[in-house]
């Protein structure tokens, strides 16, 4: 669809000058705000390790190296009294106010979930408090 052409308005010199001053001031304010903005800081801390988790044992995880356990990996082995049935569960247990990314099934079970590529992590994410099953 072709739009009708418009006739340009002719501005007085004083209005033209005021618009130019406004545009210059707005541009300077925008650059000033960018210069004052603090960049978001985050870093990945990788600690090479190899820990075997034995049945019915827990491994504390200190993700930010502050000396406090952030999460605990727990390997629980269940055996019936007769020894005929065995079941295991590997879970992650957030400590303090920490939470893990996960979901809850319709039956009320909590499972940890992997993050898809490009997922933005923030306060509105799928964080779940309490123990979550990994396997």
C-alpha positions in Angstrom: 0.0 0.0 0.0 1.4 3.4 -1.0 1.4 6.1 1.6 0.4 9.6 0.6 3.3 12.0 0.6 3.4 14.6 3.4 4.3 18.2 3.2 7.2 19.1 5.4 6.6 21.8 8.0 8.7 24.9 8.1 9.9 25.7 11.6 10.9 29.0 12.8 14.6 29.6 13.6 13.9 29.7 17.3 12.0 26.4 17.4 14.6 24.8 15.2 17.4 26.0 17.6 15.4 24.8 20.7 14.9 21.3 19.1 18.7 21.1 18.3 19.6 22.1 21.9 17.1 19.5 23.2 18.5 16.8 21.0 22.1 17.7 22.0 21.2 17.7 25.7 19.2 14.4 25.5 22.1 12.8 23.6 24.6 14.0 26.2 22.4 12.8 29.1 22.2 9.3 27.4 26.0 9.1 27.0 26.4 10.2 30.6 24.1 7.5 31.8 26.0 4.9 29.9 29.3 6.1 31.3 27.9 5.9 34.9 26.3 2.5 34.5 28.2 -0.2 36.4 28.8 -3.3 34.3 27.3 -6.5 35.6 30.0 -8.7 37.1 30.0 -12.4 37.0 32.7 -15.0 36.7 32.9 -18.7 36.3 35.0 -20.5 38.9 36.0 -24.0 37.7 37.5 -26.3 40.3 38.8 -29.6 38.7 37.9 -32.5 40.9 37.0 -36.1 40.9 35.0 -37.3 43.8 33.3 -40.7 44.1 30.0 -40.7 45.9 29.5 -43.9 47.8 26.1 -45.2 48.6 24.5 -43.5 51.7 27.1 -40.7 51.7 26.9 -37.0 51.0 29.4 -34.7 49.4 29.3 -31.0 50.3 29.7 -28.4 47.5 31.1 -24.9 48.1 30.5 -23.2 44.8 31.9 -19.8 45.5 34.8 -20.9 47.8 33.6 -19.0 50.8 34.0 -21.9 53.2 30.2 -22.5 53.4 28.4 -25.5 51.9 26.1 -24.2 49.1 24.7 -27.6 48.0 25.0 -31.2 49.1 25.1 -34.2 46.7 23.5 -37.1 48.4 23.5 -40.8 47.2 20.9 -42.8 49.1 20.6 -46.5 48.7 17.4 -48.2 49.8 17.2 -51.9 50.4 14.2 -53.9 51.6 14.5 -55.8 54.9 14.7 -59.1 53.0 17.3 -57.7 50.7 15.4 -58.5 47.5 14.8 -55.0 46.3 17.3 -52.2 46.0 16.7 -48.6 44.9 19.0 -45.6 44.8 18.5 -41.9 44.5 21.1 -39.2 43.8 19.8 -35.8 44.9 21.0 -32.3 45.4 20.1 -30.5 48.6 20.3 -26.7 48.6 21.7 -25.3 51.9 20.6 -22.1 53.6 18.5 -20.0 51.2 20.0 -21.6 48.0 17.7 -23.2 45.5 18.2 -25.4 42.4 16.6 -25.1 39.0 14.0 -27.7 38.7 10.4 -28.7 38.3 7.7 -30.5 40.2 5.7 -33.4 38.8 1.9 -33.7 39.0 2.5 -36.3 41.8 4.5 -33.8 43.8 8.0 -35.1 43.1 10.8 -32.6 42.7 13.4 -33.1 40.0 16.4 -30.9 39.1 16.4 -29.8 35.5 19.3 -29.0 33.1 19.3 -25.4 31.7 18.8 -25.1 28.0 21.3 -23.0 26.0 20.6 -19.3 26.3 18.3 -19.4 29.3 18.5 -16.2 31.3 18.7 -17.0 35.0 16.9 -14.5 37.3 14.6 -14.2 40.2 11.6 -15.4 38.1 13.3 -18.6 37.1 12.2 -22.2 37.8 13.9 -22.4 41.1 12.7 -25.1 43.5 13.5 -25.1 47.2 14.3 -28.3 49.0 15.8 -31.6 47.9 15.6 -32.4 44.2 16.3 -35.7 42.5 19.1 -35.9 39.9 18.9 -39.7 39.2 
